[in-house]
Amino acid sequence: MKVPATHVVLRAGSVRVAVRRDLADELGGLLLARRLGIPADAEPLAGGRGGGFRLRLRNGLGTVVRSCRRGGVLARLVRETYLGVVARPWRELAVADEARRRGVPTPEVLAVRVVGRGMYRGAVVTAEVEGGAPLVEALRFAGEETARAAIAAAAGAAIATMHRAGLMHRDLNATNVLVRTIPGCEPVAVVIDLDRARLCRGPVALRQRKAMLARLARSLEKLDPGGEVTGRGERRAFRGAYEAALGEPCGC
């Protein structure tokens, strides 16, 4: 898997790291350590699968460092170890870099870490979405219907842009859509966690778009079973923005 020209590859024993060149001095030591520890000035992340933390760099850039961990039933047996010729973090770096080049709203992958070959453990460092909140959380915080509709529309436009650019997100759920709201500005949505994402040569096909949107809908129903913040008005706003950004009916 090709490493972007903006990144440099560092090695120490079985540890390999690809890190943005201007951050190599600061992140290199942390990521090349035999075990990935949490710095004293870092903030552990709540929720998720654990093993993640926020770290602010010397230049003021906020980052999110997350260890690659499985979910679901398989996680009971194998939590952090993966098998594969091309490690997931390496693939995520390449996919995210190309996706951003195509205009997909997704955070920059600043560095990745892989320990071992064939059988490996990994970690990914991304730029933090400052002020971003998961989609349902952002909707609940918004309060009034007009603000919720704007957030839903931002999410619809972001996902349509992703599909138009040819990015297939195989884990498109409500927690992987972050929305940043700033008073006086339109909300902005981004998609995160591209470790299982794939790029197409052209726009994502209708069948695949429908499957991803159905997955997102199931996630919304699970997180907001009563439809308090994901009701008819929010869904209409999402669909309208999605179709406007995509340039065709969503098929959902």
TAHUNOR-V817632 format. One record per backbone hydrogen bond with DSSP energy under -1.0 kcal/mol. NH is the residue of the N-H (numbers start at 1). CO is the residue of the C=O. Records with the same first field share a line. If there is no record, write none. Layout:
NH=CO  CO
This chain:
7=4
8=19
10=17
12=15
15=12
16=114
17=10
18=112
19=8
20=110
21=6
23=20
24=21
27=23
28=24
31=27
32=28
42=39
43=54
45=52
53=65
54=43
55=63
57=61
60=57
63=55
64=126
65=53
66=124
68=122
70=79
76=73
77=74
78=74
82=120
84=118
91=87
92=88
93=89
94=90
95=91
96=92
97=93
98=94
99=95
100=96
101=97
102=98
103=100
104=99
106=104
110=125
111=125
112=18
113=123
114=16
115=121
116=14
119=117
120=82
121=115
123=113
124=66
125=111
126=64
127=108
128=62
130=128
132=129
133=179
135=174  177
138=134
139=135
140=136
141=137
142=138
144=142
148=144
149=145
150=146
151=147
152=148
153=149
154=150
155=151
156=152
157=153
158=154
159=155
160=156
161=157
162=158
163=159
164=160
165=161
166=163
167=162
168=198
173=171
176=173
178=190
179=133
180=188
185=182
188=180
190=178
191=105
192=176
197=194
198=168
200=166
204=163
209=205
210=206
211=207
212=208
213=209
214=210
215=211
216=212
217=213
218=214
219=215
220=216
221=217
222=218
223=219
224=220
227=224
235=231
236=232
237=233
238=234
239=235
240=236
241=237
242=238
243=239
244=240
245=241
246=242
247=243
